[in-house]
Amino acid sequence: RVTQCFLVKKKTQRSTRTGDPYLELVLADRSGTVPARAWAEAAQRYASEFEEGDFVAVQARVETYRNALQLIVESIRRLSAEEKDGGKLPGFDSALLVPTSERNLDEMWTKLVALANTIEPEPLRALTTRLLTKTESEFRELPAAVSNHHAYIGGLLEHTLEVAEGVARFATDQAGLRLHRGLAVAGAILHDIGKLEEFENPIAPRYSFTGQLIGHLLLGRDMVRGEAAALTWAAPRMPILLEHILISHHGELEYAAAMVPKSAEAVAVYHFDNLSAKLNMIKSHIAMDGEEGDFTDWERNMDRRFFKGSLPAA
């Protein structure tokens, strides 16, 4: 049995095959998330007592479903401001309930800005640094996704830095491939900038109205296009090539890319973006896995089990 405070990351009202209502929930604390269900009686009693993004007090029992733990909610209610801030819950700390990047946000931001300042030519550097300056507070807070990868406070910053550092090192080390380092790094830093408009509420992220209808690839393209229009370009094709990286970084049309990558820089950003996301998904899956032995339970997004056994120290 569990009696604990959680953050409500997701709340969906559904019906069983027989028409009985139930709530499908995702609850979170600093260590991660857990699925939960509130069946008919509890769903009817508590459905209006809380919303996504609320801190709640939960009484539940733990069950195993398809080899994973889930909570069956018996009672759930929103914590009042007096409970949270007035000391009625001694030791309550909301930071313990909000999944956050394990990395230091200030350090990551300093590294990202420093990397942006190495971009050449100057108009491309100015475009990139201006967008970072204008969006700093949101960029540092938002997750990189609602679920699956880097889905926590600071996740967008962490993911972007991973992609940008990887692209920058590769472009420098593999100079013979004639990658334009400045264009590739700018594209890596800005590839997900549209998520600042696609998502809202970083604590319990959800898609905004424009995010649902347009998506971050085109929203990001528009942000870049607007900033580029205020600058003078000796090479007028440069901002268009940057836009191409943003709209193609999902790699394939079937994965919602607006265009397949058609430049070496776009291909590089696509692969480093995919690598960062996939490795974070594997890390999270291993951390949450309860299977015994060297391999995890089935990972649905990538359709396989992953090795999680120990390796000798380097």
N, C-alpha and C positions, 0 to 999 in steps of 0.2 A: 504494500500500500504506500501511496505517496501523498504527502501534504507539503506543498511547496509553492513558492511564487515563481511565475514565469512571465515572459513577454509573449503576447499573441502575435505570431508572424503571419498567420493566415487563418481566415475563418470563412467557411463555405457552408451554406445550408443546402442539404440534399434530402432525397427521399429514398427509402428502401424499395425493393420490388413490390412490396405490399402497400406502399404509399405512406408508411410511417416516416415522420421527419427525423433527421439526425444532423448533427454538426460534424463536419470534417475540419480538424484543426491542425495547425503546426505550432507547437509551443517551443520556446527557446530559453536558454540561459547562456552564460558566457562560454560554456563548453560545447554548445552546438544545439541541434534541434531534435525534436521527437514528435512523431505523428500522434494524434489523439482523436478519439471519437466520443461524442456525447449522444447516447441513444435516446429514443423517443421521449421518455418522461423528463430526463435531464435536459434534453434539447428544448422542449417546450417551456420548461421552467426558467432556463438561464440564457436563452438565445438573445434576449434583449438586454442582458446585464453587462455586456462588454462588446468591444469592437477590436478590429485589427489595430495594433500599435499600443494597446492597453497593457498595463501591468496587472496581473490577475493572481488571486489566490485560488489554488486548485486542490481538491481532494479527489484522488483517483486510485484505481488499481492498475497494476502492470500486467499486460498479457503479451504473449508471443504470437505474431501473425506473419506467416511466410518467412520464418526465421529471423524476424526483426521485432524489437520491442515496440509496443504502442501503449498509450494510456487510455483507459476507459474512464471517462470523467463522471464523477458522481455529483460534484458541485463545483461551480466556477463563478467568480464574481470579480468585478473591477476593484482594484485598490483605490481607496479615496486619497485625496491629497493629504488629509490629516493623518492617515495611516502611514503614508510614505514619508511625509516631511515633519510630522508632529511627534514622532518617537513612539507611536503605538506599535510599530514593528521594529523593535530594537535591532540595530545593525543592518537595517534594510539599505541596500546599495544598488541603485538601478544599473550601475556599471557591470555588476555581476550577472545581469540578466540580458545584456545586449551583446550578441556576438560581434567581436571586433578583431581586426587584424592583429596578429601576434607581433608585427613589426611596428617600430616607432613611427608615428605619422609625421612628426616634424623632420626626422631624418630622411624619410622617403621623399617628402616634398622638396627638401633642400637638394637632394640628388637629382630629382626630376628637373627642377629649374636650372640647375647647373648644366645638365645635359642639353637642355633647350638652348642655353647660351652658347653652345659650341656649334650650333647649326649655321651653315653657310649655304647660299648667299644671305646678305643682310635682310632683305624683305621677308624671306622665309623665316628667319630667326625672329624678326619683329612680329610677324603674324602669330607664331607659336607662343612667344612669351606674353604677348598681349592677351591672348585667349586664356592662358594659364592665370594671369593676374586677375582678369575679370571674373573667373569662375573658381578661385581658390577655395572658398569655404565649402561650396558644394562638391568640388572635386575631391577634397580631403575626406568628406563624410560618406558619400554614396557607395553602395556596393557595386560590384561589376555586373551583377545579375540578380534577379529576384530569387533564383535558386540555382543549384548545380555548382557554379564555380565562383569563388571569391564573393560569396553572398553574405557579406558582413560589413560593418562600418569600416571604412578605409579600404574596402576591397577593390574599388575602381582604381585608386591610387596605386595599390600594391600590384595589381595586374598590369597597369599601364607602365609602371617602372620596370617590371620584369620584361615586357615586350620591348620597350625602348632600349634598355641596356643590352638585351640580346641582339637586337638589330644593329646597334651602334658597334658592338664588338665584332660582329660578323662582317659588317661593311668595312671596318678598319683592317681586320685580319685577312680578309679575302679580297684585297684590292684588285687582284687580277680579274675579278668578275665584273669590274667596272660598274659597281653599284654606286649611285649618287648618294653619298653618306648623308648629306644635309636633307635631301628629299625623303630618304628612307626613315631617318630619325624623326623628322617632323611628322611624317605619316604615322609612325609608331606612337608618338606622344598624343596625337590628336585622333587616333582611329576610333576611339569610343567617346569622343567629346559630346556626341549627340545624346548619350545616356543621361546627361545632366538635365535634358528636357524630356527624355523618354520616361524617366522614373520620378516618383515623388515619395516623400516620407522615408528617409534613410533607415529609421529604426525598424519599420515593417514595410519594406519597399513594395510598391505596386506601380503598374503602368499608368501614366497620365493619359488624358484624353488624346493629346497629340501623339503620345507614344504608342497608343493602341492603333491609331489610324495611319501614322506616317513611319514611325520607327527611327532608331537612332542613326542608321546609315545616312538617310536623307536629311534628318535634322542636323547631324554633324556637318554634312556637306554644305547646308545653308549657313551654318555658323562660320565656317571657313570662307565661304564665298563672300559673305558680308564683310568680314575683316579684310579680306584681300582687296576688296574694292577701294579701300581707303589708302592703299599703298601703291607705290610706283614700281613697276616690274620691268627690268631690263630684258628679262626672258618671259614674255607674256604667257608662254605655255606652262610655266612652273606651277601657278595655282591650280590649273586644270589637272595637271598630273597629281597634285596633292589631293584634289577632290576625288580622283579616280581611286587612290589608295583607300579612302574612307568608304566609298560605295562598293568596293570589291573585296573588303577584308574578310568576309565570310567564305570566300573561296569558290563556292559553287552556287548556281542559281537555286538549286533545291534546298540550300541552307540559308535562303533569303538574301543572298548577295544581289545587288542591283545590276552588277556586271561582273564577269569573271576577271581575275587579275590579268592585265595585259602589259604590265611593265615589270622589270626585275625587282624594283622597289616594292611594288604591290604584292608580288609573290612572296618576298621576304617577310613583309608585315603579316600577311595571311598565315604563314607557317609559324612564326613566333607567337602570334596571337593564339593560334590553335594549340601550340605546345604549352603555353602558360595555362590556358584553361584546362586542358586535359590533365596535366600534372597536378593541378590544384584539386581536381575532382578525385583523382586517385588518392591523394593525401587525405582528403576528407573522408573518403569511403573506408580507407584503412583505419582511420582514427575512430570511426563509429562502428566498426565491424565487431561482432561478438563471436564469430566462428572460431573453433579451435583448429590448430594446425597451421600450415604454412600459407594457406590461401584463403582469401576472403570469400564471403557470400557473393552471389551474382550481382554484378554492377549493371543495372538496367540500361544506362545511357550508352555504355560501350560494349554491352553484351559479352561479358567475360568475367572471370574471377581474376583477382590480382595476387601476386606473390607478396606476402607481408612478413616472411621469415627474416631472421636476423642474418646479417652479413658480417664478415670479419672487419675489424677496424682498418682504415686505410693506413 
